[in-house]
Amino acid sequence: MSANHIRNTSAMSASPRCGAGTRGGSACRAPALRGKLRCRMHGGAAGSGAPWGNRNAQKHGAFTGERIAERRAIQALLGETRKLLVEMKSTPG
């Protein structure tokens, strides 16, 4: 059984397209959300995207000047300890 009616797709065809780049290098052909430039899969939906204030990029403090100096001091102490152990091992007694 086949449908004898013609689907009215003119509004969908005339709607603006998303245009986000796809993995294949072409533009996304999905319709953009109303009032948005992107489709629901590329950031047009509410709640999509990165959080405000860029909380994902907060620093952990491992590379501050203070922490780098602390690691260098620890490495210097370990080096001196190794030298002392070598001297103790080579000294008879």
Biopython code that builds the backbone (N, CA, C, O; Angstrom):
import numpy as np
from Bio.PDB.StructureBuilder import StructureBuilder

atoms = [
    (1, "MET", "N", (0.839, -1.166, 0.000)),
    (1, "MET", "CA", (0.000, 0.000, 0.000)),
    (1, "MET", "C", (0.888, 1.234, 0.000)),
    (1, "MET", "O", (1.777, 1.339, 0.845)),
    (2, "SER", "N", (0.686, 2.149, -0.894)),
    (2, "SER", "CA", (1.496, 3.357, -0.993)),
    (2, "SER", "C", (0.645, 4.577, -0.685)),
    (2, "SER", "O", (-0.575, 4.564, -0.851)),
    (3, "ALA", "N", (1.306, 5.623, -0.237)),
    (3, "ALA", "CA", (0.592, 6.857, 0.098)),
    (3, "ALA", "C", (0.325, 7.641, -1.176)),
    (3, "ALA", "O", (1.212, 7.804, -2.013)),
    (4, "ASN", "N", (-0.883, 8.119, -1.315)),
    (4, "ASN", "CA", (-1.257, 8.880, -2.502)),
    (4, "ASN", "C", (-1.156, 10.384, -2.262)),
    (4, "ASN", "O", (-1.375, 11.169, -3.184)),
    (5, "HIS", "N", (-0.832, 10.788, -1.056)),
    (5, "HIS", "CA", (-0.777, 12.217, -0.783)),
    (5, "HIS", "C", (0.653, 12.731, -0.932)),
    (5, "HIS", "O", (1.614, 11.964, -0.853)),
    (6, "ILE", "N", (0.776, 14.019, -1.146)),
    (6, "ILE", "CA", (2.082, 14.663, -1.284)),
    (6, "ILE", "C", (2.399, 15.343, 0.050)),
    (6, "ILE", "O", (1.585, 16.092, 0.589)),
    (7, "ARG", "N", (3.578, 15.070, 0.559)),
    (7, "ARG", "CA", (3.971, 15.680, 1.825)),
    (7, "ARG", "C", (4.369, 17.133, 1.587)),
    (7, "ARG", "O", (5.045, 17.456, 0.610)),
    (8, "ASN", "N", (3.943, 17.990, 2.486)),
    (8, "ASN", "CA", (4.287, 19.398, 2.401)),
    (8, "ASN", "C", (5.565, 19.622, 3.213)),
    (8, "ASN", "O", (5.494, 19.815, 4.427)),
    (9, "THR", "N", (6.718, 19.600, 2.569)),
    (9, "THR", "CA", (8.005, 19.757, 3.234)),
    (9, "THR", "C", (8.650, 21.092, 2.897)),
    (9, "THR", "O", (9.839, 21.278, 3.153)),
    (10, "SER", "N", (7.907, 22.011, 2.339)),
    (10, "SER", "CA", (8.496, 23.281, 1.924)),
    (10, "SER", "C", (9.026, 24.088, 3.109)),
    (10, "SER", "O", (10.092, 24.696, 3.006)),
    (11, "ALA", "N", (8.314, 24.107, 4.219)),
    (11, "ALA", "CA", (8.775, 24.856, 5.392)),
    (11, "ALA", "C", (10.069, 24.263, 5.926)),
    (11, "ALA", "O", (10.980, 25.006, 6.290)),
    (12, "MET", "N", (10.168, 22.954, 5.981)),
    (12, "MET", "CA", (11.378, 22.314, 6.467)),
    (12, "MET", "C", (12.538, 22.555, 5.508)),
    (12, "MET", "O", (13.672, 22.765, 5.938)),
    (13, "SER", "N", (12.257, 22.525, 4.225)),
    (13, "SER", "CA", (13.315, 22.745, 3.236)),
    (13, "SER", "C", (13.814, 24.183, 3.257)),
    (13, "SER", "O", (14.986, 24.439, 2.984)),
    (14, "ALA", "N", (12.928, 25.122, 3.580)),
    (14, "ALA", "CA", (13.285, 26.533, 3.573)),
    (14, "ALA", "C", (13.942, 26.985, 4.872)),
    (14, "ALA", "O", (14.473, 28.094, 4.931)),
    (15, "SER", "N", (13.921, 26.154, 5.916)),
    (15, "SER", "CA", (14.483, 26.566, 7.203)),
    (15, "SER", "C", (16.000, 26.677, 7.104)),
    (15, "SER", "O", (16.628, 25.945, 6.339)),
    (16, "PRO", "N", (16.593, 27.595, 7.880)),
    (16, "PRO", "CA", (18.053, 27.750, 7.845)),
    (16, "PRO", "C", (18.743, 26.489, 8.361)),
    (16, "PRO", "O", (18.223, 25.798, 9.237)),
    (17, "ARG", "N", (19.888, 26.206, 7.821)),
    (17, "ARG", "CA", (20.653, 25.013, 8.191)),
    (17, "ARG", "C", (21.702, 25.341, 9.239)),
    (17, "ARG", "O", (22.092, 26.495, 9.411)),
    (18, "CYS", "N", (22.143, 24.326, 9.922)),
    (18, "CYS", "CA", (23.084, 24.466, 11.026)),
    (18, "CYS", "C", (24.426, 25.015, 10.536)),
    (18, "CYS", "O", (24.858, 26.074, 10.993)),
    (19, "GLY", "N", (25.070, 24.336, 9.644)),
    (19, "GLY", "CA", (26.333, 24.811, 9.095)),
    (19, "GLY", "C", (27.561, 24.482, 9.922)),
    (19, "GLY", "O", (28.664, 24.867, 9.536)),
    (20, "ALA", "N", (27.421, 23.788, 11.042)),
    (20, "ALA", "CA", (28.596, 23.403, 11.829)),
    (20, "ALA", "C", (29.420, 22.408, 11.027)),
    (20, "ALA", "O", (28.872, 21.617, 10.259)),
    (21, "GLY", "N", (30.720, 22.448, 11.203)),
    (21, "GLY", "CA", (31.593, 21.523, 10.484)),
    (21, "GLY", "C", (31.450, 20.111, 11.015)),
    (21, "GLY", "O", (31.404, 19.900, 12.227)),
    (22, "THR", "N", (31.380, 19.148, 10.119)),
    (22, "THR", "CA", (31.282, 17.748, 10.519)),
    (22, "THR", "C", (32.639, 17.083, 10.411)),
    (22, "THR", "O", (33.587, 17.687, 9.907)),
    (23, "ARG", "N", (32.745, 15.862, 10.871)),
    (23, "ARG", "CA", (34.007, 15.129, 10.789)),
    (23, "ARG", "C", (34.432, 14.909, 9.347)),
    (23, "ARG", "O", (35.622, 14.841, 9.038)),
    (24, "GLY", "N", (33.452, 14.799, 8.480)),
    (24, "GLY", "CA", (33.746, 14.582, 7.071)),
    (24, "GLY", "C", (34.203, 15.837, 6.343)),
    (24, "GLY", "O", (34.586, 15.773, 5.175)),
    (25, "GLY", "N", (34.165, 16.976, 7.024)),
    (25, "GLY", "CA", (34.625, 18.214, 6.431)),
    (25, "GLY", "C", (33.525, 19.034, 5.788)),
    (25, "GLY", "O", (33.757, 20.178, 5.398)),
    (26, "SER", "N", (32.342, 18.477, 5.670)),
    (26, "SER", "CA", (31.233, 19.228, 5.078)),
    (26, "SER", "C", (30.445, 19.919, 6.187)),
    (26, "SER", "O", (30.718, 19.720, 7.371)),
    (27, "ALA", "N", (29.469, 20.731, 5.794)),
    (27, "ALA", "CA", (28.638, 21.422, 6.770)),
    (27, "ALA", "C", (27.476, 20.535, 7.194)),
    (27, "ALA", "O", (26.986, 19.725, 6.407)),
    (28, "CYS", "N", (27.041, 20.688, 8.432)),
    (28, "CYS", "CA", (25.886, 19.949, 8.941)),
    (28, "CYS", "C", (24.650, 20.422, 8.189)),
    (28, "CYS", "O", (24.466, 21.619, 7.969)),
    (29, "ARG", "N", (23.818, 19.487, 7.802)),
    (29, "ARG", "CA", (22.632, 19.839, 7.020)),
    (29, "ARG", "C", (21.345, 19.796, 7.840)),
    (29, "ARG", "O", (20.253, 19.941, 7.292)),
    (30, "ALA", "N", (21.473, 19.595, 9.154)),
    (30, "ALA", "CA", (20.289, 19.561, 10.011)),
    (30, "ALA", "C", (19.723, 20.976, 10.153)),
    (30, "ALA", "O", (20.479, 21.946, 10.095)),
    (31, "PRO", "N", (18.420, 21.109, 10.336)),
    (31, "PRO", "CA", (17.843, 22.450, 10.489)),
    (31, "PRO", "C", (18.264, 23.080, 11.818)),
    (31, "PRO", "O", (18.306, 22.413, 12.852)),
    (32, "ALA", "N", (18.572, 24.363, 11.771)),
    (32, "ALA", "CA", (18.939, 25.092, 12.982)),
    (32, "ALA", "C", (17.693, 25.272, 13.845)),
    (32, "ALA", "O", (16.577, 25.322, 13.328)),
    (33, "LEU", "N", (17.883, 25.368, 15.148)),
    (33, "LEU", "CA", (16.761, 25.593, 16.046)),
    (33, "LEU", "C", (16.235, 27.011, 15.860)),
    (33, "LEU", "O", (16.964, 27.901, 15.420)),
    (34, "ARG", "N", (14.990, 27.211, 16.190)),
    (34, "ARG", "CA", (14.361, 28.515, 16.024)),
    (34, "ARG", "C", (15.103, 29.560, 16.853)),
    (34, "ARG", "O", (15.255, 29.413, 18.065)),
    (35, "GLY", "N", (15.557, 30.604, 16.190)),
    (35, "GLY", "CA", (16.275, 31.671, 16.871)),
    (35, "GLY", "C", (17.736, 31.378, 17.125)),
    (35, "GLY", "O", (18.425, 32.184, 17.750)),
    (36, "LYS", "N", (18.221, 30.257, 16.662)),
    (36, "LYS", "CA", (19.611, 29.866, 16.888)),
    (36, "LYS", "C", (20.309, 29.666, 15.545)),
    (36, "LYS", "O", (19.667, 29.584, 14.498)),
    (37, "LEU", "N", (21.626, 29.591, 15.601)),
    (37, "LEU", "CA", (22.402, 29.352, 14.384)),
    (37, "LEU", "C", (22.799, 27.889, 14.222)),
    (37, "LEU", "O", (23.281, 27.485, 13.164)),
    (38, "ARG", "N", (22.594, 27.082, 15.291)),
    (38, "ARG", "CA", (23.029, 25.693, 15.262)),
    (38, "ARG", "C", (21.864, 24.755, 15.540)),
    (38, "ARG", "O", (20.838, 25.157, 16.090)),
    (39, "CYS", "N", (22.041, 23.499, 15.150)),
    (39, "CYS", "CA", (21.023, 22.484, 15.389)),
    (39, "CYS", "C", (21.136, 21.975, 16.823)),
    (39, "CYS", "O", (22.023, 22.404, 17.560)),
    (40, "ARG", "N", (20.262, 21.082, 17.220)),
    (40, "ARG", "CA", (20.259, 20.566, 18.590)),
    (40, "ARG", "C", (21.498, 19.754, 18.899)),
    (40, "ARG", "O", (21.873, 19.618, 20.064)),
    (41, "MET", "N", (22.146, 19.207, 17.869)),
    (41, "MET", "CA", (23.324, 18.373, 18.100)),
    (41, "MET", "C", (24.613, 19.189, 18.168)),
    (41, "MET", "O", (25.636, 18.689, 18.634)),
    (42, "HIS", "N", (24.572, 20.439, 17.707)),
    (42, "HIS", "CA", (25.785, 21.253, 17.655)),
    (42, "HIS", "C", (25.698, 22.509, 18.505)),
    (42, "HIS", "O", (26.313, 23.520, 18.168)),
    (43, "GLY", "N", (24.961, 22.468, 19.580)),
    (43, "GLY", "CA", (24.992, 23.559, 20.535)),
    (43, "GLY", "C", (23.786, 24.468, 20.541)),
    (43, "GLY", "O", (23.786, 25.462, 21.266)),
    (44, "GLY", "N", (22.769, 24.177, 19.777)),
    (44, "GLY", "CA", (21.587, 25.034, 19.779)),
    (44, "GLY", "C", (20.654, 24.752, 20.938)),
    (44, "GLY", "O", (19.838, 25.602, 21.293)),
    (45, "ALA", "N", (20.759, 23.566, 21.537)),
    (45, "ALA", "CA", (19.856, 23.173, 22.615)),
    (45, "ALA", "C", (20.256, 23.851, 23.924)),
    (45, "ALA", "O", (21.427, 24.162, 24.142)),
    (46, "ALA", "N", (19.290, 24.070, 24.770)),
    (46, "ALA", "CA", (19.556, 24.670, 26.083)),
    (46, "ALA", "C", (20.414, 23.726, 26.913)),
    (46, "ALA", "O", (20.196, 22.514, 26.917)),
    (47, "GLY", "N", (21.376, 24.284, 27.603)),
    (47, "GLY", "CA", (22.241, 23.477, 28.465)),
    (47, "GLY", "C", (23.416, 22.856, 27.752)),
    (47, "GLY", "O", (24.211, 22.160, 28.384)),
    (48, "SER", "N", (23.554, 23.077, 26.474)),
    (48, "SER", "CA", (24.700, 22.495, 25.773)),
    (48, "SER", "C", (25.856, 23.483, 25.778)),
    (48, "SER", "O", (25.646, 24.690, 25.901)),
    (49, "GLY", "N", (27.046, 22.985, 25.647)),
    (49, "GLY", "CA", (28.228, 23.835, 25.617)),
    (49, "GLY", "C", (28.946, 23.851, 26.951)),
    (49, "GLY", "O", (28.545, 23.190, 27.909)),
    (50, "ALA", "N", (30.011, 24.620, 26.984)),
    (50, "ALA", "CA", (30.843, 24.710, 28.177)),
    (50, "ALA", "C", (30.146, 25.537, 29.251)),
    (50, "ALA", "O", (29.322, 26.392, 28.926)),
    (51, "PRO", "N", (30.459, 25.301, 30.521)),
    (51, "PRO", "CA", (29.864, 26.097, 31.582)),
    (51, "PRO", "C", (30.379, 27.532, 31.557)),
    (51, "PRO", "O", (31.482, 27.790, 31.073)),
    (52, "TRP", "N", (29.581, 28.471, 32.081)),
    (52, "TRP", "CA", (30.002, 29.858, 32.158)),
    (52, "TRP", "C", (31.183, 29.980, 33.099)),
    (52, "TRP", "O", (31.271, 29.268, 34.100)),
    (53, "GLY", "N", (32.079, 30.878, 32.775)),
    (53, "GLY", "CA", (33.237, 31.093, 33.627)),
    (53, "GLY", "C", (34.359, 30.113, 33.360)),
    (53, "GLY", "O", (35.389, 30.168, 34.031)),
    (54, "ASN", "N", (34.194, 29.232, 32.416)),
    (54, "ASN", "CA", (35.211, 28.268, 32.032)),
    (54, "ASN", "C", (35.752, 27.502, 33.235)),
    (54, "ASN", "O", (36.960, 27.477, 33.473)),
    (55, "ARG", "N", (34.863, 26.888, 33.978)),
    (55, "ARG", "CA", (35.263, 26.116, 35.157)),
    (55, "ARG", "C", (36.106, 24.906, 34.792)),
    (55, "ARG", "O", (36.791, 24.348, 35.650)),
    (56, "ASN", "N", (36.066, 24.490, 33.518)),
    (56, "ASN", "CA", (36.859, 23.328, 33.120)),
    (56, "ASN", "C", (38.353, 23.641, 33.063)),
    (56, "ASN", "O", (39.174, 22.725, 33.039)),
    (57, "ALA", "N", (38.709, 24.915, 33.041)),
    (57, "ALA", "CA", (40.109, 25.287, 32.890)),
    (57, "ALA", "C", (40.709, 25.823, 34.183)),
    (57, "ALA", "O", (41.726, 26.515, 34.142)),
    (58, "GLN", "N", (40.108, 25.522, 35.323)),
    (58, "GLN", "CA", (40.664, 26.009, 36.573)),
    (58, "GLN", "C", (42.017, 25.373, 36.824)),
    (58, "GLN", "O", (42.239, 24.204, 36.506)),
    (59, "LYS", "N", (42.899, 26.136, 37.386)),
    (59, "LYS", "CA", (44.255, 25.662, 37.630)),
    (59, "LYS", "C", (44.306, 24.793, 38.887)),
    (59, "LYS", "O", (43.548, 24.999, 39.834)),
    (60, "HIS", "N", (45.197, 23.837, 38.874)),
    (60, "HIS", "CA", (45.344, 22.945, 40.017)),
    (60, "HIS", "C", (46.511, 23.351, 40.894)),
    (60, "HIS", "O", (46.646, 22.830, 42.001)),
    (61, "GLY", "N", (47.366, 24.269, 40.439)),
    (61, "GLY", "CA", (48.453, 24.776, 41.257)),
    (61, "GLY", "C", (49.740, 23.997, 41.154)),
    (61, "GLY", "O", (50.698, 24.318, 41.858)),
    (62, "ALA", "N", (49.806, 22.984, 40.306)),
    (62, "ALA", "CA", (51.018, 22.168, 40.224)),
    (62, "ALA", "C", (52.167, 22.907, 39.553)),
    (62, "ALA", "O", (53.319, 22.503, 39.710)),
    (63, "PHE", "N", (51.895, 23.966, 38.816)),
    (63, "PHE", "CA", (52.946, 24.648, 38.073)),
    (63, "PHE", "C", (53.104, 26.095, 38.512)),
    (63, "PHE", "O", (53.571, 26.930, 37.736)),
    (64, "THR", "N", (52.721, 26.402, 39.747)),
    (64, "THR", "CA", (52.979, 27.738, 40.275)),
    (64, "THR", "C", (54.460, 27.823, 40.620)),
    (64, "THR", "O", (55.129, 26.801, 40.777)),
    (65, "GLY", "N", (54.964, 29.038, 40.737)),
    (65, "GLY", "CA", (56.377, 29.231, 41.062)),
    (65, "GLY", "C", (56.759, 28.574, 42.372)),
    (65, "GLY", "O", (57.843, 28.007, 42.505)),
    (66, "GLU", "N", (55.864, 28.657, 43.332)),
    (66, "GLU", "CA", (56.128, 28.074, 44.651)),
    (66, "GLU", "C", (56.271, 26.552, 44.578)),
    (66, "GLU", "O", (57.184, 25.979, 45.173)),
    (67, "ARG", "N", (55.365, 25.906, 43.847)),
    (67, "ARG", "CA", (55.420, 24.436, 43.736)),
    (67, "ARG", "C", (56.634, 23.980, 42.932)),
    (67, "ARG", "O", (57.231, 22.951, 43.251)),
    (68, "ILE", "N", (57.009, 24.730, 41.893)),
    (68, "ILE", "CA", (58.195, 24.381, 41.105)),
    (68, "ILE", "C", (59.440, 24.487, 41.981)),
    (68, "ILE", "O", (60.303, 23.611, 41.944)),
    (69, "ALA", "N", (59.535, 25.570, 42.777)),
    (69, "ALA", "CA", (60.678, 25.738, 43.680)),
    (69, "ALA", "C", (60.719, 24.620, 44.717)),
    (69, "ALA", "O", (61.794, 24.134, 45.069)),
    (70, "GLU", "N", (59.551, 24.216, 45.204)),
    (70, "GLU", "CA", (59.482, 23.131, 46.185)),
    (70, "GLU", "C", (60.002, 21.824, 45.586)),
    (70, "GLU", "O", (60.769, 21.106, 46.227)),
    (71, "ARG", "N", (59.582, 21.517, 44.350)),
    (71, "ARG", "CA", (60.067, 20.284, 43.703)),
    (71, "ARG", "C", (61.565, 20.329, 43.447)),
    (71, "ARG", "O", (62.249, 19.315, 43.586)),
    (72, "ARG", "N", (62.082, 21.500, 43.073)),
    (72, "ARG", "CA", (63.534, 21.622, 42.845)),
    (72, "ARG", "C", (64.308, 21.414, 44.138)),
    (72, "ARG", "O", (65.364, 20.780, 44.138)),
    (73, "ALA", "N", (63.786, 21.946, 45.241)),
    (73, "ALA", "CA", (64.450, 21.776, 46.535)),
    (73, "ALA", "C", (64.460, 20.299, 46.939)),
    (73, "ALA", "O", (65.458, 19.794, 47.452)),
    (74, "ILE", "N", (63.348, 19.624, 46.705)),
    (74, "ILE", "CA", (63.275, 18.196, 47.031)),
    (74, "ILE", "C", (64.258, 17.409, 46.176)),
    (74, "ILE", "O", (64.935, 16.515, 46.684)),
    (75, "GLN", "N", (64.346, 17.723, 44.895)),
    (75, "GLN", "CA", (65.285, 17.027, 44.014)),
    (75, "GLN", "C", (66.730, 17.280, 44.440)),
    (75, "GLN", "O", (67.563, 16.376, 44.369)),
    (76, "ALA", "N", (67.033, 18.507, 44.883)),
    (76, "ALA", "CA", (68.382, 18.813, 45.362)),
    (76, "ALA", "C", (68.704, 17.996, 46.609)),
    (76, "ALA", "O", (69.806, 17.462, 46.730)),
    (77, "LEU", "N", (67.743, 17.894, 47.544)),
    (77, "LEU", "CA", (67.961, 17.089, 48.753)),
    (77, "LEU", "C", (68.166, 15.619, 48.402)),
    (77, "LEU", "O", (69.027, 14.955, 48.980)),
    (78, "LEU", "N", (67.379, 15.111, 47.457)),
    (78, "LEU", "CA", (67.548, 13.716, 47.051)),
    (78, "LEU", "C", (68.909, 13.491, 46.400)),
    (78, "LEU", "O", (69.535, 12.453, 46.613)),
    (79, "GLY", "N", (69.367, 14.455, 45.611)),
    (79, "GLY", "CA", (70.692, 14.338, 44.996)),
    (79, "GLY", "C", (71.791, 14.290, 46.042)),
    (79, "GLY", "O", (72.710, 13.476, 45.951)),
    (80, "GLU", "N", (71.693, 15.174, 47.046)),
    (80, "GLU", "CA", (72.688, 15.170, 48.125)),
    (80, "GLU", "C", (72.650, 13.853, 48.896)),
    (80, "GLU", "O", (73.692, 13.330, 49.289)),
    (81, "THR", "N", (71.458, 13.322, 49.109)),
    (81, "THR", "CA", (71.313, 12.042, 49.819)),
    (81, "THR", "C", (71.967, 10.914, 49.030)),
    (81, "THR", "O", (72.654, 10.069, 49.605)),
    (82, "ARG", "N", (71.759, 10.897, 47.724)),
    (82, "ARG", "CA", (72.385, 9.860, 46.882)),
    (82, "ARG", "C", (73.907, 9.943, 46.954)),
    (82, "ARG", "O", (74.587, 8.923, 47.068)),
    (83, "LYS", "N", (74.441, 11.175, 46.886)),
    (83, "LYS", "CA", (75.901, 11.349, 46.986)),
    (83, "LYS", "C", (76.418, 10.831, 48.326)),
    (83, "LYS", "O", (77.451, 10.163, 48.385)),
    (84, "LEU", "N", (75.693, 11.143, 49.401)),
    (84, "LEU", "CA", (76.095, 10.693, 50.729)),
    (84, "LEU", "C", (76.073, 9.165, 50.817)),
    (84, "LEU", "O", (76.972, 8.567, 51.409)),
    (85, "LEU", "N", (75.055, 8.533, 50.234)),
    (85, "LEU", "CA", (74.979, 7.073, 50.249)),
    (85, "LEU", "C", (76.126, 6.446, 49.461)),
    (85, "LEU", "O", (76.682, 5.427, 49.869)),
    (86, "VAL", "N", (76.475, 7.056, 48.338)),
    (86, "VAL", "CA", (77.602, 6.553, 47.539)),
    (86, "VAL", "C", (78.902, 6.668, 48.337)),
    (86, "VAL", "O", (79.721, 5.749, 48.339)),
    (87, "GLU", "N", (79.083, 7.815, 49.021)),
    (87, "GLU", "CA", (80.288, 7.985, 49.831)),
    (87, "GLU", "C", (80.342, 6.974, 50.974)),
    (87, "GLU", "O", (81.401, 6.416, 51.264)),
    (88, "MET", "N", (79.206, 6.740, 51.621)),
    (88, "MET", "CA", (79.179, 5.798, 52.736)),
    (88, "MET", "C", (79.463, 4.377, 52.254)),
    (88, "MET", "O", (80.114, 3.594, 52.946)),
    (89, "LYS", "N", (78.967, 4.054, 51.058)),
    (89, "LYS", "CA", (79.169, 2.715, 50.518)),
    (89, "LYS", "C", (80.634, 2.482, 50.139)),
    (89, "LYS", "O", (81.157, 1.384, 50.326)),
    (90, "SER", "N", (81.292, 3.515, 49.607)),
    (90, "SER", "CA", (82.668, 3.354, 49.140)),
    (90, "SER", "C", (83.688, 3.473, 50.276)),
    (90, "SER", "O", (84.833, 3.056, 50.102)),
    (91, "THR", "N", (83.315, 4.022, 51.418)),
    (91, "THR", "CA", (84.239, 4.174, 52.543)),
    (91, "THR", "C", (84.299, 2.848, 53.305)),
    (91, "THR", "O", (83.262, 2.333, 53.725)),
    (92, "PRO", "N", (85.510, 2.286, 53.490)),
    (92, "PRO", "CA", (85.617, 1.035, 54.259)),
    (92, "PRO", "C", (85.344, 1.303, 55.736)),
    (92, "PRO", "O", (85.688, 2.354, 56.276)),
    (93, "GLY", "N", (84.739, 0.353, 56.343)),
    (93, "GLY", "CA", (84.598, 0.549, 57.757)),
    (93, "GLY", "C", (83.410, 0.020, 58.333)),
    (93, "GLY", "O", (83.203, 0.140, 59.540)),
]
sb = StructureBuilder()
sb.init_structure("model")
sb.init_model(0)
sb.init_chain("A")
sb.init_seg("    ")
for serial, (resi, resn, name, xyz) in enumerate(atoms, 1):
    if name == "N":
        sb.init_residue(resn, " ", resi, " ")
    sb.init_atom(name, np.array(xyz, "f"), 0.0, 1.0, " ", f" {name:<3s}", serial, name[0])
structure = sb.get_structure()
